[in-house]
C-alpha cells in the first residue's frame, strides 16, 4: 500500500465518520457539500480549481505536463437513503430517518483522499485530474443532468473511474469485469383509480385493492414468459398502498417497484408488456390507471480494453486480490458517465454481513486507505503511459 496514504488512514477514517453522521436526500446534500468544501479549502490550492453544481462539487487539479493534457476522472456519489439506522456505531446518523446505507460516505472519503494526494506538489502528475462529487445517485439521478451542465462541459474527463463498496467481498479484494457490470434500471409506479364504497355493497364499487392484487400476479408473468431465459431481468413490486379502512372498498391503489434488465432491448419489451397488462386491468376492472417510470438508469458498461488493462495492472499488486465477477442487477447512474466517457467501475470489498441498503450495514474502514492508494497509484501509472 502507498505509505503516504497509509500514514493518513486515521484522518480518512475521521472524515468518513463525520460524513456518516449527515446523510441527506438527493439534491439536498447541503451539509455534505459544505463539509466537503471545507475540507477542500484546507488543501494546497496552487493547482486546484473548484466549481459547484447544485449540491455537487467538481475539483480540477492541473497537471504539470505541456498542453494538450489528458483529463482523468474519479466520481463519488454523495446522497443517503431514507433508512433508520440500526448500526452499533457511536457516530450514527444525526438525521432521523436517513442513513448512509450504500457506502456513499466511503465513496466521498476516498474521493477526498485522492484529491488530497494529488494536491501535494510531490505527487503531481503530468495530466489533469477531475474529481466529481455527484449528488442524487439514489434518485432522482444526478449523473445525467451533471453531464449536461455547463460546469462540467470543459472539464469532461477523457477517462473516468468509479467504485462501489461490496459487502460480500473481504477487504483487499477488488472485483470487476469488462463489459456490463450493473443492469439497466427503471423505477415503476402504477396508480389505479376506481370507485370506492361500503364494504357491504361491493357490487356498487370498483375495488382497487383487488385490481392491484391481480396486477401484481400478472406482472410476475412478464419475465417468466416474455423474456429470453438466457437474458436476465427482474420486476419487483416492493410496496402496495391502497384503502383507508377495513370496511371501505378502496377507490385508489398504488404499486411501487423496480425493473432491472441486462439489455436495453429487454427493458423496452418489459415496459411494453407492463403497459399492455395495465391496459387490460383498466378494461377488466373499469378503472383508470397511470404509469410513471420515475428515474431510469443506464447499464454500467465497462470499456473492455481499459478494464482489462486495469485488471492486469492490479495483478501486479501484492496488497490487492483481483476477482473477475459476474454481472449484477444493481443499478447505478454512473452508467451515464460511461455512455459518454471511456472508463470502468469496480467493486471494493468491505466485508460486512449486511448487504447494501441495510440498516445495519457497517463496512470495514480499512478499505478506505486501500482504495485511495489503489486509485492514486493507478492514475499515477496511467498518466505515465503514452497516449
N, C-alpha and C positions, 0 to 999 in steps of 0.2 A: 504494500500500500504506500502511496505517496506520503512521505514523512511529514511534509509541511501540513498536509490536511490532517493527518493523524494527531499532530500536536494541538490541533484546534477542535478536536472532537467534542470536548465538553462545551465549547462555545456553540457549536452547531446544535447539540442536544438542547441547550438552553433556549435557543431560538425556536426549535421545534415545539418545546413545551409552552412557550409564550403563544405561538400561533395556534396550538391545540386548544387553548382556552377561549379563542374568539372566532369560532366558526360562524359564517354568515351565508345567507342565501345568494344565489346568482344575481349579479349586478347590484348587490347590496353589500359588497365586501369593503365597506368604508373604513372600519377599524383595521382590517387586514392591510388595505392599501397604505394607510398612514404608518402602520408598523413597518412595512417593507421599505417605504420611502425613508423612514428614519434610520433604518439600518444602512441603506444605500448611501445616505448622506454622510455617514461616518467612515466611508471608504475613500481611498485615494481617488481624486476627481480628475487628474490630469488627462486621462484618455477616455473618460466616461461621459456619456451623454444620456439623459433620462427624459422620456416622454411618458405622459399618462394618456390613457384612452378609457373613458368611462371609469370603471373601478379597476382596470388593468394597468399594467406598467410595462414599458419597453425600455430595455437598457442596452446601449451600444458601447462596446469597448473597442476603441480604434486600434487596429493592428499597426505594426511597425514597418511593414513592407511597403514597397512603392506601389502606387496605384497603376492599374486597377487591382484591388484586393478582393479576394473571395469573402463571403459572409457566411459564417457558420452559426446555426441557431440551436438554442435549447429552449424548450417550452415547459412551463409548470402551470398546472391549474390551481385555482385559489379557493373555490367555494366549498361550503359544508353541506350537510344533509339534515333534513328535518327528523332527527332521531334523538330521543332522550338517552343520554349516555349512561352506561352501566359498567364502565371500567372500574378498576381499583385504583386509578391514578389519584395522586394528590393534586394534580394540575388538570382536573376535569374541566369540561366546558363551563364557562360562566354565562353562556347564553342558553337559557332554558329552552328545551325542545330542539336544540341544534347540536350537531357533533361533527367532528372530522372523522367520519367512519369509512372514508375511502382513501385515506392516505395523502390527501392534498396538503396537509401540514408538513409531511415529509417531502413531498414534491417541491414545495416552495422553499423549504430549508436547503434542499440540495441545489436549487437554483441560486439562492443567495451564496451558498458555498462556492459555486462555480464563478459567480461574479467576483467574490472576494479574492479568489485565487488569481484570476486573470487581471484584476485591477492592480496587482502588485507589479512593479516595473520588472522585477527579476523573472516573472512568469509570462511576460508579453510574448505573443505570437505574431507572425507576420500578417495574418489575416484578421478581419474584423469578427467580433463575436456579438451576436444579438441574443439576449436572454429575454424571453417573453413570459410575463406573469399574466395568465389569461383567466378572466372571470367566467363564471356561469357554465362550467363544463357539465354539471349535473342537470342543467336546464335553466333557462330555455335554450342555451347553446351560445357560447361566446366566440368560438373559433371562426365561424363563417363571417359574422359581421366584423370581427377584428381584422381578418384578412382583407376585407373590403375597405378598411379605414384609411384615411389619408396619412395617419400617423405611422402606419407600418409600410406604406407603399414604397418609399425609397429606402427602407431598411429590410426589405424582404430577403430572407436568407437564401443562399444558393443550395444549402443542405441543412436539414433540421433533424434533431434527435429529441426524443422524449422517453420517459419511463413511467411505469406504474407499479406500485407495490403489489407483491404477490404473497398472500398469507401462507400458501401451501408449500412454498419453497424455503429451504433453510437460508440463513444469512450467508452470503458468499456465493450464492447461485444467481446467475443471470440467465433468463430464458427468452428466446426469440426464435424467429423463423423468417425466411424470405417469403414474400407474397402475403396473403391475407393472414392477419393476426387476430383482429377483432371484427365482429359482424356489422352488417348494416342494421340500424335500429330505427324504430319509429314508436312514438307513444301512440296510444289508442284510447280515445274517449267516445263513448256512444251514449247518447241521451234518447230515451224513449218517453213519449208523452201520449197518454191515453185518456181515459175518463175515470175519475175517482168515484167513490160511492160507499154506501153502507155495506159492511161485510155480509149482512143478511140478505142482500139483494145483488148478488154477483151478475145476474143477467142484465142489470141496468148499467153496468160499468165495463170498462176495458182494463183489465188488471195488468199493470206494467211489471209487477214482480214475477208473475207467471211468464210474461213475454221475455223478460230478462233471463230467466232460467232456461227457457227454450233456446234463446240465442247463445248462451254460454255453451250449451251442449252442441249446438250446430257448429260453433267456431272451432271446436276440437276436431272436427272432421276435415278442416281445410288442410292442415299439414299431413294428416294421415292419408288423405285421398286425392289431394290436388298437387302435391309437391313430390318431385322425383325422390325416391327413397335414398338415392346416392347423394342428394343435396342435403343441407341441414337448415331447419327453420323451427322457430318457436313462436307460438301465440300463448301468452299468459294473461289471464284476467285476474288481477291482484286485488281488485276492490269492487264491490257492488253496493250501491246505495239506493234504497227505494222505500217509499212509505213513510208514514208518520206515527201510526198507532196500530195496535193489533186488531182492532175492529173496523179499520178503514181500508178499503181497497185502494191500492196505490195508484195515483194518477201519473206519477213520474218514477223513472228508474234510471240510474246511471251506471255504466260499466266503465272501469278504468283498467287499462292493461298495457302491454308492450308487444311489439312484433320484432323478431330478430331473424335475419337470414344471412347466409354466406354468399349470396349472389344478389345483384341488383334486380335481375330478372325475377327471382322468386319473390322479392319484396313487392314488385309491381303486380304479380299474379295473386299474391295473398290479399293485397288491398282490393283488387277487383272482385275476388270471391267474397270478401267481407261485405263489400257494397251490395253484392247480389243477395247475400243472406239477410242483410238488414232490410233490403227492399222487400223480401219475402215476409219478414216479420211485420212490416208496415201493412202489407196486404192481409196477412193471416189474422192479425190482432186489431185491425182497423185503428192504427195509431200513427203517430208521426215519429220520425227518427232523424237524428243528426249525428254525423260522424266528424270527429276532429282528430287529426293525426299528430297534433302537437309538435314537439321537437323531433326532427328526423336527423339522424347522424349517418354519415358515410362510413363505409368499412375502413378499417385501418389496414392499409395495404403497404407493406414494407418493400421498398425498392430493392430488387433482388441482388444486384451487384454490390451496392453499398452494405447491405445486410450481411452478405457472405464475407465481405472484406472485414467488417466489424467482428464477426464471429471468428474469423481466422486470427485477427489481432488478439481477441480475448483468450484464445487457446494458448497464447504465449505467456499469459499472466499466471503467477503461482497463487495469487490471492482470490481468484475467481474460478468457479466451476460453471462451465457453459453447458446449457441443456437446450437442445432443439425441440421446442414444444409443438403441440398441435394448435389448430385454430381454437378460439374461444368465442362463445356467443355474447361476450361482454360488449358493451357499446362505449364509444369514446369519440368526442368530436375532434380529436387530433387528426382523424381521418380527412377532415377538410384541408388541413395543412399539407398532408401527404398527397392530396389530389393536385396540389399546386406546386409543391416543392419536393424534390427527391429527399428521401430520408427513411427513418425507421423508428420504431418504438420497441422497448424491451421490458420484460417483467423483472422486477427486483425482489429477490427473496427477503421476506421479513419475519418468517417463522412464527406464526401465531395460530392457535387452534380455531379462532373465529374468522369467518370469511368477511369479504368486503361488504359494506353496508350493515354490518352487525354492531349492535350497541356495546358489545364487549371487545371490539377489535383493539388489540394492543400490539402494534408492530414493534419489533426489536429495533432499538435506536442505533445499534452498531451498524446497521445497514446504511445509515446516512453518510458517514465518512467514507465507507466503501464506494458508494455511488458517486460522491463528489470526486474522489480520487480516480475512479474509473473513467468518468466522463472527461475530467480535466486532462488526464493522460492521453485519452483517445483524441481529443481535439488538438492537443499539442502535437501528437504524432501525425494526425491528418493534415494539419496546417503545413507540416514539413514535407508532405508528399507533392510531387509535381501535379500540375493541373491536368 
